[in-house]
Amino acid sequence: MHKKKASAFDIINIFIMIILIFVMFYPFLYMINVSLSSKLFVMKNSVTFWPRGFTLEWYKMVFGDSRIGIGYKNTIIYTILGMCISLLATSAAAFALSRPKLIFRKAIALAMVFTILFGGGMIPSFLVVKWMGMYNTIWGFILPGIISTYYILIFRTHFEGLPEDLFDSGRIDGMEEIGLFFCIAVPLSKAIYAAIGLFVCVEIWNNYQNAIIYLRDPELFPLQVVMRDLIIAGSTAGSIAADASTRSVSQGRESVVTSLKYATIMVSTLPILCTYPFLQKYFVKGVMIGAIKA
């Protein structure tokens, strides 16, 4: 069997991709290694491609903080609840826009697209949330920005590509539009639901802006805000130690702060990263479905 020889162009591309992979992956690998290394090696700055003096001390300190547990619980609740509401509202709106008989269909679609270019701003959004009684509640974190026009357009493109004969068959069986949506459109759209759901989960999981603006009760803070507070507190403690102690002591304090920072970042990042491999096939398929028809 004749084997195709790699051209110079292929070799250069592979070489460039290897460099890019290394540049993007090494900072993540470095954080893992520092978070698993003992204070002595971190202080000496001798941690590179693998942990030195393997230890789980920093992760024990992170998980020993009760705020981490509260942040995890809140973030999981916000992510699951927000994803369900977002997928339901976004796909329902997209399905309505995909129906040719919808009155003012083009005008509604244009109004939605307009919001991509122009938004109300932070202060009007805050006033609306406070006026509706959602300030310092779980809904104040979840509902603002729960619907994305971009995702609506992707869903609409997918629904428009479904065979109309299926919907006609449903109408013959006596289904209304809501029945067509739940019984025909949704079961045929699992891939795109998984893809958009993954996007929404990542956005909510990493969202701390809404928490800073709309939440005041520490019991409601998501994991990202807790992580930010821990990192800021650690940085402040490190600065005070550097001013008040000798150089060797301050370096030791700084290494502890650095290791705690990286351990905290890994604790907040790994769960969402571990979810991706299980949804990868749906993710790729869903994105391709949304890109087939403009």
Backbone as CSV, one residue per row, in Angstrom:
resi,resn,N_x,N_y,N_z,CA_x,CA_y,CA_z,C_x,C_y,C_z
1,MET,0.840,-1.194,0.000,0.000,0.000,0.000,0.874,1.242,0.000
2,HIS,0.597,2.139,-0.937,1.405,3.345,-1.077,1.104,4.321,0.048
3,LYS,2.145,4.744,0.741,1.994,5.707,1.822,2.315,7.112,1.323
4,LYS,1.460,8.043,1.707,1.662,9.423,1.304,2.757,10.057,2.153
5,LYS,3.731,10.664,1.475,4.828,11.309,2.181,4.395,12.686,2.689
6,ALA,4.867,13.022,3.870,4.540,14.330,4.447,5.308,15.412,3.705
7,SER,4.605,16.427,3.291,5.237,17.548,2.587,5.865,18.501,3.588
8,ALA,6.636,19.436,3.061,7.265,20.443,3.929,6.198,21.287,4.628
9,PHE,5.107,21.547,3.916,4.009,22.327,4.500,3.403,21.604,5.700
10,ASP,3.209,20.277,5.564,2.663,19.493,6.675,3.615,19.493,7.865
11,ILE,4.886,19.338,7.600,5.884,19.307,8.682,5.899,20.634,9.437
12,ILE,5.857,21.740,8.682,5.857,23.057,9.319,4.597,23.254,10.162
13,ASN,3.444,22.824,9.610,2.193,22.941,10.356,2.225,22.139,11.651
14,ILE,2.733,20.903,11.557,2.828,20.060,12.749,3.748,20.693,13.781
15,PHE,4.864,21.223,13.333,5.820,21.862,14.239,5.191,23.074,14.930
16,ILE,4.470,23.890,14.157,3.812,25.072,14.739,2.741,24.656,15.739
17,MET,1.957,23.620,15.407,0.911,23.166,16.311,1.498,22.617,17.610
18,ILE,2.639,21.916,17.511,3.282,21.397,18.722,3.710,22.548,19.620
19,ILE,4.255,23.596,19.015,4.667,24.765,19.800,3.462,25.416,20.470
20,LEU,2.365,25.573,19.705,1.158,26.183,20.269,0.581,25.346,21.410
21,ILE,0.572,24.021,21.218,0.071,23.138,22.270,0.915,23.283,23.538
22,PHE,2.212,23.332,23.360,3.100,23.478,24.520,2.878,24.812,25.218
23,VAL,2.793,25.896,24.436,2.611,27.230,25.014,1.300,27.320,25.796
24,MET,0.233,26.695,25.271,-1.068,26.770,25.940,-1.184,25.790,27.105
25,PHE,-0.518,24.635,27.009,-0.688,23.600,28.023,0.276,23.759,29.185
26,TYR,1.456,24.309,28.938,2.463,24.368,30.002,2.022,25.184,31.216
27,PRO,1.398,26.365,31.057,0.946,27.088,32.261,-0.005,26.268,33.127
28,PHE,-0.892,25.518,32.478,-1.810,24.655,33.222,-1.034,23.542,33.935
29,LEU,-0.085,22.935,33.218,0.742,21.888,33.815,1.572,22.439,34.974
30,TYR,2.074,23.648,34.812,2.888,24.264,35.866,2.051,24.492,37.132
31,MET,0.808,24.945,36.971,-0.059,25.142,38.127,-0.308,23.825,38.855
32,ILE,-0.549,22.758,38.091,-0.757,21.450,38.714,0.484,21.028,39.500
33,ASN,1.660,21.182,38.891,2.897,20.753,39.537,3.186,21.553,40.807
34,VAL,2.985,22.863,40.756,3.230,23.690,41.942,2.255,23.333,43.059
35,SER,0.995,23.089,42.684,-0.010,22.773,43.700,0.228,21.412,44.341
36,LEU,1.050,20.570,43.708,1.360,19.235,44.245,2.779,19.145,44.792
37,SER,3.486,20.270,44.854,4.882,20.281,45.311,4.982,20.861,46.716
38,SER,6.026,20.461,47.434,6.237,20.953,48.798,6.748,22.382,48.771
39,LYS,6.632,23.042,49.918,6.993,24.464,50.019,8.465,24.703,49.710
40,LEU,9.325,23.777,50.096,10.764,23.965,49.893,11.102,24.107,48.417
41,PHE,10.572,23.222,47.578,10.889,23.262,46.147,10.208,24.439,45.452
42,VAL,9.029,24.811,45.930,8.372,25.988,45.361,9.167,27.239,45.687
43,MET,9.685,27.335,46.927,10.474,28.486,47.344,11.771,28.585,46.553
44,LYS,12.343,27.415,46.204,13.565,27.408,45.398,13.291,27.644,43.920
45,ASN,12.003,27.664,43.543,11.610,27.850,42.141,12.176,26.751,41.251
46,SER,12.150,25.509,41.776,12.715,24.376,41.039,11.646,23.463,40.461
47,VAL,10.396,23.893,40.511,9.304,23.095,39.945,9.134,23.469,38.479
48,THR,9.190,22.479,37.592,9.055,22.762,36.154,8.026,21.837,35.515
49,PHE,8.488,20.666,35.055,7.617,19.771,34.289,6.990,18.665,35.132
50,TRP,7.336,18.568,36.393,6.753,17.550,37.253,6.813,18.048,38.702
51,PRO,5.952,17.509,39.564,5.951,17.944,40.972,7.242,17.544,41.669
52,ARG,7.659,18.362,42.627,8.834,18.067,43.453,8.392,17.987,44.909
53,GLY,8.741,16.902,45.565,8.310,16.717,46.942,6.792,16.610,47.016
54,PHE,6.258,15.610,46.335,4.810,15.465,46.181,4.080,15.596,47.515
55,THR,3.029,16.422,47.525,2.221,16.618,48.718,0.817,17.059,48.337
56,LEU,-0.135,16.681,49.163,-1.527,17.124,48.997,-1.913,18.144,50.066
57,GLU,-0.902,18.724,50.690,-1.139,19.651,51.800,-1.979,20.842,51.374
58,TRP,-1.673,21.375,50.188,-2.369,22.592,49.746,-3.840,22.309,49.444
59,TYR,-4.124,21.137,48.891,-5.518,20.786,48.612,-6.288,20.519,49.908
60,LYS,-5.603,19.967,50.913,-6.251,19.770,52.213,-6.613,21.119,52.829
61,MET,-5.721,22.112,52.674,-5.992,23.444,53.214,-7.151,24.101,52.479
62,VAL,-7.193,23.892,51.151,-8.276,24.497,50.365,-9.618,23.882,50.746
63,PHE,-9.670,22.542,50.760,-10.932,21.874,51.088,-11.288,22.007,52.562
64,GLY,-10.297,22.376,53.388,-10.579,22.610,54.794,-11.311,23.909,55.051
65,ASP,-11.332,24.794,54.061,-12.058,26.058,54.188,-13.530,25.809,53.893
66,SER,-14.398,26.133,54.840,-15.838,25.872,54.675,-16.432,26.649,53.508
67,ARG,-15.818,27.772,53.141,-16.344,28.576,52.044,-16.256,27.843,50.714
68,ILE,-15.263,26.963,50.574,-15.140,26.184,49.344,-16.348,25.272,49.173
69,GLY,-16.746,24.608,50.243,-17.909,23.723,50.173,-19.177,24.477,49.828
70,ILE,-19.353,25.647,50.456,-20.533,26.471,50.156,-20.494,26.937,48.705
71,GLY,-19.308,27.371,48.258,-19.165,27.830,46.874,-19.438,26.733,45.872
72,TYR,-18.938,25.519,46.151,-19.196,24.380,45.266,-20.689,24.084,45.178
73,LYS,-21.342,24.027,46.335,-22.773,23.724,46.357,-23.556,24.771,45.566
74,ASN,-23.247,26.037,45.804,-23.967,27.105,45.098,-23.708,27.061,43.602
75,THR,-22.456,26.846,43.221,-22.116,26.835,41.799,-22.789,25.679,41.075
76,ILE,-22.816,24.505,41.693,-23.476,23.354,41.072,-24.965,23.627,40.901
77,ILE,-25.592,24.201,41.922,-27.021,24.537,41.826,-27.246,25.566,40.734
78,TYR,-26.446,26.629,40.729,-26.603,27.674,39.714,-26.388,27.126,38.313
79,THR,-25.382,26.264,38.160,-25.050,25.740,36.834,-26.152,24.837,36.295
80,ILE,-26.601,23.897,37.110,-27.637,22.958,36.647,-28.953,23.688,36.396
81,LEU,-29.375,24.505,37.358,-30.637,25.225,37.214,-30.574,26.222,36.062
82,GLY,-29.472,26.960,35.975,-29.327,27.936,34.900,-29.276,27.294,33.534
83,MET,-28.595,26.143,33.423,-28.519,25.447,32.143,-29.904,24.984,31.700
84,CYS,-30.679,24.401,32.626,-32.022,23.913,32.270,-32.924,25.054,31.818
85,ILE,-32.913,26.152,32.561,-33.753,27.294,32.195,-33.304,27.891,30.873
86,SER,-31.992,28.024,30.696,-31.462,28.626,29.473,-31.790,27.785,28.248
87,LEU,-31.582,26.469,28.337,-31.863,25.597,27.190,-33.354,25.605,26.850
88,LEU,-34.202,25.565,27.859,-35.642,25.555,27.614,-36.099,26.860,26.978
89,ALA,-35.696,27.984,27.562,-36.133,29.285,27.046,-35.534,29.574,25.678
90,THR,-34.251,29.267,25.507,-33.578,29.561,24.243,-34.133,28.708,23.106
91,SER,-34.272,27.411,23.336,-34.762,26.528,22.281,-36.232,26.796,21.967
92,ALA,-37.037,27.135,22.978,-38.446,27.447,22.729,-38.579,28.703,21.871
93,ALA,-37.783,29.720,22.192,-37.814,30.943,21.383,-37.334,30.663,19.960
94,ALA,-36.293,29.846,19.826,-35.769,29.519,18.501,-36.777,28.723,17.689
95,PHE,-37.487,27.800,18.350,-38.479,27.002,17.636,-39.613,27.888,17.121
96,ALA,-40.035,28.843,17.939,-41.085,29.766,17.494,-40.622,30.577,16.289
97,LEU,-39.363,31.031,16.330,-38.835,31.820,15.212,-38.624,30.979,13.961
98,SER,-38.496,29.673,14.113,-38.287,28.808,12.950,-39.587,28.471,12.226
99,ARG,-40.722,28.786,12.837,-42.026,28.489,12.221,-42.378,29.568,11.199
100,PRO,-42.586,29.196,9.932,-42.848,30.181,8.869,-44.112,31.010,9.101
101,LYS,-45.092,30.475,9.834,-46.360,31.174,10.015,-46.366,32.131,11.205
102,LEU,-45.245,32.276,11.891,-45.191,33.185,13.034,-45.381,34.630,12.564
103,ILE,-46.300,35.340,13.196,-46.567,36.742,12.857,-45.378,37.609,13.278
104,PHE,-44.984,38.548,12.424,-43.853,39.451,12.670,-42.555,38.685,12.955
105,ARG,-42.403,37.572,12.267,-41.242,36.726,12.508,-39.926,37.455,12.243
106,LYS,-39.831,38.128,11.106,-38.591,38.819,10.757,-38.323,39.993,11.684
107,ALA,-39.365,40.703,12.075,-39.196,41.855,12.967,-38.705,41.413,14.344
108,ILE,-39.247,40.313,14.837,-38.813,39.791,16.141,-37.364,39.327,16.072
109,ALA,-37.025,38.630,14.980,-35.643,38.165,14.822,-34.678,39.345,14.739
110,LEU,-35.084,40.405,14.028,-34.235,41.592,13.916,-34.056,42.271,15.263
111,ALA,-35.118,42.322,16.049,-35.026,42.926,17.386,-34.079,42.136,18.274
112,MET,-34.096,40.814,18.153,-33.185,39.983,18.941,-31.746,40.186,18.505
113,VAL,-31.520,40.220,17.200,-30.158,40.425,16.694,-29.638,41.797,17.115
114,PHE,-30.519,42.771,17.226,-30.131,44.125,17.633,-29.480,44.116,19.013
115,THR,-29.924,43.199,19.891,-29.362,43.147,21.239,-27.918,42.658,21.253
116,ILE,-27.471,42.020,20.172,-26.073,41.611,20.096,-25.171,42.830,19.979
117,LEU,-25.648,43.837,19.265,-24.857,45.046,19.027,-24.990,46.058,20.151
118,PHE,-26.175,46.152,20.752,-26.427,47.168,21.768,-27.120,46.527,22.972
119,GLY,-26.591,46.805,24.169,-27.188,46.296,25.399,-27.624,47.435,26.299
120,GLY,-28.398,47.085,27.322,-28.897,48.107,28.226,-27.837,48.687,29.135
121,GLY,-26.787,47.925,29.431,-25.747,48.399,30.329,-25.915,47.846,31.730
122,MET,-24.887,48.030,32.543,-24.866,47.438,33.871,-25.867,48.095,34.827
123,ILE,-25.912,49.430,34.827,-26.779,50.132,35.782,-28.253,49.877,35.493
124,PRO,-28.740,50.001,34.253,-30.150,49.656,33.999,-30.475,48.211,34.358
125,SER,-29.553,47.296,34.081,-29.785,45.888,34.431,-29.897,45.727,35.944
126,PHE,-29.030,46.410,36.670,-29.087,46.334,38.139,-30.411,46.891,38.659
127,LEU,-30.860,47.998,38.102,-32.116,48.601,38.548,-33.302,47.679,38.256
128,VAL,-33.270,47.008,37.101,-34.353,46.076,36.757,-34.376,44.901,37.730
129,VAL,-33.190,44.342,38.010,-33.111,43.206,38.929,-33.599,43.610,40.317
130,LYS,-33.195,44.782,40.787,-33.617,45.232,42.112,-35.107,45.532,42.141
131,TRP,-35.634,46.138,41.078,-37.061,46.472,41.016,-37.923,45.210,41.012
132,MET,-37.413,44.123,40.408,-38.171,42.876,40.345,-37.999,42.021,41.598
133,GLY,-37.264,42.523,42.581,-37.106,41.800,43.836,-36.149,40.637,43.777
134,MET,-35.261,40.592,42.796,-34.329,39.476,42.661,-32.952,39.793,43.221
135,TYR,-32.767,41.016,43.749,-31.462,41.393,44.278,-31.126,40.543,45.511
136,ASN,-29.897,40.046,45.549,-29.410,39.195,46.639,-30.225,37.912,46.765
137,THR,-30.618,37.357,45.617,-31.291,36.063,45.583,-30.630,35.204,44.508
138,ILE,-30.960,33.927,44.513,-30.419,33.009,43.516,-30.825,33.419,42.106
139,TRP,-32.031,33.983,41.961,-32.518,34.379,40.640,-31.783,35.610,40.129
140,GLY,-31.298,36.435,41.032,-30.506,37.582,40.601,-29.207,37.179,39.951
141,PHE,-28.684,36.016,40.333,-27.463,35.513,39.704,-27.749,34.788,38.395
142,ILE,-28.851,34.019,38.373,-29.108,33.139,37.236,-29.784,33.855,36.073
143,LEU,-30.857,34.596,36.336,-31.724,35.068,35.259,-31.128,36.163,34.367
144,PRO,-30.386,37.152,34.889,-29.835,38.170,33.979,-28.903,37.542,32.939
145,GLY,-29.235,37.694,31.696,-28.409,37.155,30.621,-28.560,35.668,30.410
146,ILE,-29.654,35.083,30.904,-29.831,33.641,30.776,-30.095,33.228,29.335
147,ILE,-30.638,34.146,28.516,-30.929,33.853,27.112,-29.906,34.552,26.226
148,SER,-29.300,33.813,25.350,-28.309,34.356,24.418,-28.883,34.364,23.008
149,THR,-28.843,35.523,22.367,-29.335,35.628,20.989,-28.537,34.727,20.049
150,TYR,-27.257,34.625,20.298,-26.406,33.779,19.452,-26.873,32.327,19.500
151,TYR,-27.176,31.834,20.686,-27.656,30.452,20.809,-29.040,30.292,20.183
152,ILE,-29.870,31.320,20.269,-31.179,31.269,19.621,-31.019,31.100,18.114
153,LEU,-30.080,31.814,17.541,-29.863,31.717,16.095,-29.365,30.323,15.705
154,ILE,-28.508,29.738,16.541,-28.026,28.391,16.245,-29.173,27.388,16.328
155,PHE,-29.971,27.485,17.379,-31.126,26.590,17.519,-32.098,26.783,16.355
156,ARG,-32.350,28.019,15.992,-33.305,28.286,14.910,-32.824,27.678,13.598
157,THR,-31.538,27.834,13.325,-30.980,27.248,12.107,-31.158,25.733,12.096
158,HIS,-30.953,25.118,13.229,-31.124,23.663,13.324,-32.592,23.268,13.133
159,PHE,-33.502,23.957,13.794,-34.919,23.608,13.687,-35.447,23.823,12.267
160,GLU,-34.942,24.838,11.588,-35.358,25.072,10.209,-34.882,23.957,9.284
161,GLY,-33.819,23.249,9.687,-33.311,22.156,8.864,-34.027,20.836,9.076
162,LEU,-34.890,20.760,10.090,-35.636,19.520,10.308,-36.713,19.361,9.237
163,PRO,-36.961,18.139,8.787,-37.974,17.927,7.735,-39.360,18.411,8.179
164,GLU,-39.986,19.213,7.350,-41.317,19.735,7.671,-42.364,18.631,7.660
165,ASP,-42.084,17.541,6.943,-43.028,16.424,6.904,-43.264,15.841,8.297
166,LEU,-42.247,15.866,9.132,-42.411,15.350,10.490,-43.429,16.183,11.273
167,PHE,-43.338,17.488,11.127,-44.285,18.365,11.827,-45.697,18.232,11.244
168,ASP,-45.772,18.045,9.924,-47.092,17.843,9.313,-47.727,16.545,9.829
169,SER,-46.928,15.518,10.006,-47.450,14.262,10.548,-47.956,14.456,11.973
170,GLY,-47.219,15.267,12.737,-47.652,15.548,14.089,-48.957,16.318,14.129
171,ARG,-49.115,17.243,13.221,-50.366,18.016,13.166,-51.542,17.112,12.792
172,ILE,-51.277,16.157,11.899,-52.344,15.222,11.525,-52.787,14.399,12.740
173,ASP,-51.825,14.093,13.628,-52.144,13.333,14.839,-52.771,14.195,15.926
174,GLY,-52.971,15.477,15.617,-53.647,16.360,16.567,-52.736,17.140,17.489
175,MET,-51.451,17.207,17.202,-50.518,17.936,18.060,-50.599,19.435,17.817
176,GLU,-50.493,20.195,18.911,-50.330,21.639,18.814,-48.831,21.947,18.691
177,GLU,-48.511,23.239,18.594,-47.107,23.627,18.410,-46.244,23.186,19.587
178,ILE,-46.808,23.273,20.800,-46.017,22.867,21.957,-45.734,21.364,21.929
179,GLY,-46.666,20.588,21.409,-46.451,19.155,21.265,-45.414,18.854,20.202
180,LEU,-45.435,19.612,19.114,-44.427,19.439,18.063,-43.032,19.737,18.605
181,PHE,-42.974,20.725,19.475,-41.684,21.109,20.044,-41.122,20.016,20.940
182,PHE,-41.928,19.554,21.905,-41.431,18.600,22.894,-41.353,17.173,22.356
183,CYS,-42.224,16.807,21.427,-42.285,15.420,20.960,-41.483,15.165,19.694
184,ILE,-41.204,16.218,18.919,-40.488,16.018,17.653,-39.167,16.781,17.637
185,ALA,-39.218,18.094,17.878,-38.015,18.920,17.749,-36.971,18.576,18.806
186,VAL,-37.383,18.486,20.049,-36.417,18.233,21.125,-35.733,16.873,20.992
187,PRO,-36.462,15.761,20.768,-35.772,14.459,20.648,-34.793,14.389,19.486
188,LEU,-35.021,15.180,18.429,-34.131,15.167,17.273,-32.974,16.149,17.415
189,SER,-32.849,16.781,18.563,-31.851,17.839,18.731,-30.932,17.582,19.915
190,LYS,-30.715,16.332,20.276,-29.900,16.021,21.446,-28.481,16.538,21.310
191,ALA,-27.920,16.432,20.117,-26.531,16.852,19.917,-26.367,18.351,20.135
192,ILE,-27.270,19.124,19.568,-27.134,20.569,19.701,-27.483,21.029,21.108
193,TYR,-28.386,20.314,21.785,-28.662,20.612,23.193,-27.418,20.373,24.038
194,ALA,-26.706,19.288,23.758,-25.482,18.989,24.506,-24.418,20.044,24.252
195,ALA,-24.289,20.485,23.000,-23.276,21.492,22.661,-23.569,22.824,23.328
196,ILE,-24.796,23.322,23.176,-25.155,24.602,23.785,-25.162,24.483,25.303
197,GLY,-25.608,23.331,25.814,-25.604,23.132,27.259,-24.207,23.214,27.840
198,LEU,-23.209,22.677,27.118,-21.834,22.755,27.580,-21.356,24.199,27.606
199,PHE,-21.680,24.964,26.562,-21.325,26.378,26.540,-21.931,27.107,27.727
200,VAL,-23.213,26.877,27.976,-23.911,27.562,29.064,-23.316,27.175,30.415
201,CYS,-23.015,25.895,30.587,-22.421,25.434,31.850,-21.095,26.130,32.123
202,VAL,-20.255,26.227,31.103,-18.961,26.884,31.273,-19.148,28.356,31.626
203,GLU,-20.090,29.023,30.961,-20.334,30.433,31.235,-20.815,30.658,32.659
204,ILE,-21.758,29.840,33.110,-22.288,30.011,34.460,-21.244,29.615,35.498
205,TRP,-20.515,28.535,35.240,-19.502,28.072,36.184,-18.420,29.137,36.401
206,ASN,-18.043,29.843,35.345,-16.978,30.840,35.436,-17.493,32.249,35.723
207,ASN,-18.788,32.394,35.894,-19.373,33.723,36.057,-19.214,34.210,37.498
208,TYR,-18.547,35.320,37.673,-18.496,35.956,38.986,-18.971,37.398,38.941
209,GLN,-19.137,37.942,37.725,-19.583,39.331,37.608,-20.999,39.504,38.160
210,ASN,-21.901,38.589,37.792,-23.264,38.684,38.316,-23.299,38.562,39.831
211,ALA,-22.429,37.708,40.373,-22.397,37.535,41.825,-21.933,38.812,42.513
212,ILE,-20.932,39.476,41.933,-20.424,40.712,42.523,-21.475,41.812,42.479
213,ILE,-22.246,41.852,41.401,-23.221,42.927,41.225,-24.513,42.663,41.990
214,TYR,-25.013,41.417,41.925,-26.368,41.138,42.413,-26.426,40.380,43.738
215,LEU,-25.293,39.915,44.276,-25.306,39.156,45.525,-24.503,39.876,46.607
216,ARG,-25.012,39.820,47.832,-24.315,40.387,48.982,-24.144,39.373,50.109
217,ASP,-24.976,38.352,50.127,-24.909,37.342,51.169,-23.810,36.337,50.846
218,PRO,-22.780,36.191,51.712,-21.710,35.217,51.436,-22.215,33.786,51.276
219,GLU,-23.360,33.470,51.879,-23.918,32.127,51.751,-24.411,31.833,50.336
220,LEU,-24.558,32.878,49.514,-25.026,32.714,48.145,-23.894,32.815,47.127
221,PHE,-22.681,33.096,47.578,-21.570,33.303,46.649,-21.232,32.007,45.914
222,PRO,-21.002,32.084,44.609,-20.542,30.904,43.853,-19.061,30.653,44.083
223,LEU,-18.567,29.566,43.544,-17.191,29.153,43.777,-16.191,30.173,43.250
224,GLN,-16.477,30.799,42.110,-15.522,31.736,41.525,-15.293,32.946,42.421
225,VAL,-16.337,33.432,43.081,-16.178,34.569,43.992,-15.397,34.142,45.230
226,VAL,-15.688,32.953,45.741,-14.942,32.432,46.886,-13.467,32.288,46.526
227,MET,-13.199,31.757,45.331,-11.818,31.591,44.880,-11.125,32.939,44.764
228,ARG,-11.825,33.931,44.207,-11.245,35.265,44.084,-10.907,35.851,45.442
229,ASP,-11.820,35.701,46.409,-11.579,36.223,47.758,-10.385,35.544,48.411
230,LEU,-10.268,34.225,48.224,-9.145,33.499,48.807,-7.818,33.945,48.192
231,ILE,-7.820,34.152,46.875,-6.583,34.568,46.196,-6.187,35.983,46.623
232,ILE,-7.180,36.878,46.674,-6.891,38.259,47.096,-6.404,38.286,48.540
233,ALA,-7.057,37.509,49.409,-6.635,37.454,50.800,-5.220,36.904,50.921
234,GLY,-4.910,35.877,50.104,-3.568,35.314,50.125,-2.522,36.289,49.632
235,SER,-2.862,37.062,48.591,-1.929,38.054,48.067,-1.666,39.147,49.089
236,THR,-2.710,39.566,49.791,-2.562,40.599,50.808,-1.693,40.106,51.955
237,ALA,-1.951,38.858,52.367,-1.143,38.282,53.438,0.317,38.163,53.027
238,GLY,0.548,37.796,51.754,1.912,37.684,51.260,2.628,39.021,51.228
239,SER,1.916,40.085,50.866,2.506,41.420,50.824,2.858,41.887,52.222
240,ILE,1.979,41.647,53.204,2.252,42.050,54.579,3.459,41.303,55.122
241,ALA,3.503,39.989,54.792,4.641,39.198,55.261,5.943,39.692,54.660
242,ALA,5.931,40.111,53.414,7.134,40.596,52.744,7.617,41.882,53.371
243,ASP,6.721,42.714,53.889,7.103,43.987,54.488,7.554,43.819,55.929
244,ALA,7.011,42.822,56.620,7.238,42.718,58.052,8.315,41.711,58.431
245,SER,8.727,40.831,57.518,9.639,39.753,57.870,10.926,39.854,57.067
246,THR,11.822,38.934,57.361,13.060,38.876,56.606,12.799,38.322,55.225
247,ARG,13.819,38.369,54.358,13.636,37.927,52.974,13.326,36.438,52.905
248,SER,14.025,35.607,53.675,13.801,34.162,53.612,12.406,33.804,54.093
249,VAL,11.962,34.456,55.176,10.634,34.179,55.679,9.575,34.628,54.691
250,SER,9.782,35.802,54.091,8.800,36.314,53.139,8.727,35.440,51.898
251,GLN,9.867,34.872,51.479,9.838,33.962,50.347,9.054,32.698,50.686
252,GLY,9.225,32.208,51.928,8.454,31.049,52.339,6.972,31.340,52.356
253,ARG,6.599,32.521,52.880,5.188,32.892,52.888,4.658,33.027,51.460
254,GLU,5.470,33.603,50.587,5.042,33.790,49.200,4.847,32.456,48.492
255,SER,5.719,31.488,48.786,5.565,30.172,48.157,4.294,29.496,48.628
256,VAL,3.946,29.673,49.907,2.703,29.106,50.424,1.507,29.747,49.728
257,VAL,1.556,31.069,49.594,0.465,31.781,48.930,0.315,31.320,47.489
258,THR,1.450,31.166,46.786,1.411,30.730,45.388,0.823,29.331,45.263
259,SER,1.265,28.431,46.104,0.754,27.055,46.053,-0.738,27.009,46.360
260,LEU,-1.174,27.789,47.341,-2.593,27.842,47.677,-3.410,28.427,46.530
261,LYS,-2.872,29.443,45.883,-3.553,30.034,44.726,-3.773,28.987,43.641
262,TYR,-2.710,28.286,43.290,-2.803,27.323,42.198,-3.700,26.147,42.578
263,ALA,-3.642,25.714,43.831,-4.519,24.633,44.266,-5.982,25.067,44.194
264,THR,-6.252,26.308,44.583,-7.618,26.825,44.529,-8.104,26.913,43.091
265,ILE,-7.240,27.377,42.200,-7.609,27.473,40.777,-7.897,26.094,40.207
266,MET,-7.072,25.111,40.559,-7.289,23.761,40.040,-8.595,23.177,40.573
267,VAL,-8.904,23.436,41.837,-10.143,22.921,42.425,-11.357,23.471,41.697
268,SER,-11.282,24.733,41.278,-12.431,25.359,40.614,-12.490,25.060,39.116
269,THR,-11.383,24.602,38.540,-11.312,24.405,37.089,-11.534,22.954,36.670
270,LEU,-11.001,22.024,37.432,-11.021,20.624,37.016,-12.420,20.048,36.790
271,PRO,-13.416,20.348,37.623,-14.741,19.731,37.391,-15.309,19.996,36.013
272,ILE,-15.219,21.239,35.553,-15.789,21.567,34.248,-14.930,20.989,33.131
273,LEU,-13.608,20.841,33.375,-12.739,20.227,32.366,-13.014,18.732,32.249
274,CYS,-13.322,18.088,33.365,-13.591,16.655,33.344,-14.916,16.339,32.659
275,THR,-15.795,17.323,32.568,-17.085,17.102,31.931,-16.957,17.080,30.411
276,TYR,-16.023,17.834,29.879,-15.909,17.998,28.430,-15.692,16.691,27.673
277,PRO,-14.783,15.780,28.113,-14.562,14.551,27.314,-15.819,13.721,27.103
278,PHE,-16.747,13.747,28.073,-17.958,12.948,27.944,-18.953,13.561,26.961
279,LEU,-18.815,14.868,26.708,-19.739,15.551,25.804,-19.075,15.977,24.503
280,GLN,-17.828,15.564,24.291,-17.078,16.046,23.140,-17.743,15.682,21.817
281,LYS,-18.200,14.432,21.680,-18.790,14.019,20.407,-20.062,14.802,20.118
282,TYR,-20.871,15.061,21.168,-22.073,15.860,20.976,-21.725,17.314,20.707
283,PHE,-20.644,17.767,21.337,-20.214,19.149,21.158,-19.836,19.426,19.703
284,VAL,-18.995,18.576,19.135,-18.563,18.759,17.748,-19.743,18.624,16.792
285,LYS,-20.570,17.607,16.992,-21.718,17.387,16.117,-22.712,18.537,16.200
286,GLY,-22.950,19.033,17.420,-23.898,20.124,17.595,-23.441,21.405,16.927
287,VAL,-22.157,21.718,17.046,-21.631,22.915,16.403,-21.719,22.801,14.889
288,MET,-21.437,21.633,14.343,-21.506,21.428,12.902,-22.953,21.543,12.396
289,ILE,-23.913,21.041,13.202,-25.312,21.151,12.809,-25.720,22.606,12.691
290,GLY,-25.280,23.405,13.653,-25.624,24.812,13.632,-24.930,25.591,12.534
291,ALA,-23.912,25.010,11.929,-23.156,25.723,10.900,-23.491,25.287,9.488
292,ILE,-24.363,24.289,9.343,-24.667,23.774,8.011,-25.452,24.769,7.182
293,LYS,-26.433,25.379,7.813,-27.334,26.269,7.075,-27.263,27.670,7.641
294,ALA,-27.031,28.663,6.809,-26.919,30.036,7.286,-28.281,30.694,7.322
